[in-house]
Amino acid sequence: MAGEHDCAVEGCTAKAKAEQLMCIAHWKGLPLDLQRKVNATWRRYRFEPQAYREARAAAVAWWVGRQPGGYGRQGSLL
């Protein structure tokens, strides 16, 4: 479908909307402080791209830390 891309979490087969970093399940599973950091830095991306890259990396790394050995099937997030 147009306007979608792969979820940023490696191994996830779900799609995310064009303006979203992750699929809804992974996004909702992130701690609120990480969600806020990604959103805040995205709004300033034009002026501070490195801050967004770091926030994005932290959000993706959080999921890597939650799933030692891989992610398994979609929907098996925890």
N, C-alpha and C positions, 0 to 999 in steps of 0.2 A: 504494500500500500504506500502511496506517495506520502511524504512527510514523516516517515518513520525510519528508524535506524536500529541496529542491534543494541541491546542493553550493554552498558559499559563494564558490567561484571563478567569476567571471563567464564565461559561455560554456560552462561544463561542463553537460552534460545528465544526468549521473549523479545518483543519489540518495544521500543520507547518512542514516544512522540518526538518530532523534530526538535522541540524546545526543551526536551527533558534529557537528563544525563543517563538515567536508568529506567528500566521497566518499573511499573507502579509497585510491584511487590518488593523489589529490592529497595526502591526509594523509601517506601513506608517502613521498611525494616531498619533503616539507618537511624542512629540516635539523632534526636532533634537538633543538637548542637552542630552536628556535621551537615544536616540539611540546611540550617541557617547559614553556615559558613560558605557552602557552595553557592547558595542563592545570592548572598551579599557580594561575593567576589565576582559572580557572573555579571551582576549589574555594573561592576566597575571594570569588566574585562578590557574594554577599549583602552583604558588608561593604565591598568595594572594587570596585564595578562598573566604574569608569573604567580600572582596571588591566587588566581582562579586555578591555574594548573596544579598548584600545591593542594588546594582544597579538594579538587577533583581526585587527585592521587590519594589523598587521605581517605576519602569516601570509598574509593575502590579497594584500597588496602584494608579497610575495616572488614569488608566482606571476605577478603582473602584470609584474614585472621580468624574468621568465624567458621571456615570450612576447610580444615586440614584434609588433604587428600582429594579434593575436588568438590564439585557442586552436585553431582548426581542429576536426577531428573529436574526439569523445570517445576517449580512449585515446592521443591524440597529445599527450603531456604535456611532452615535452622538445624 
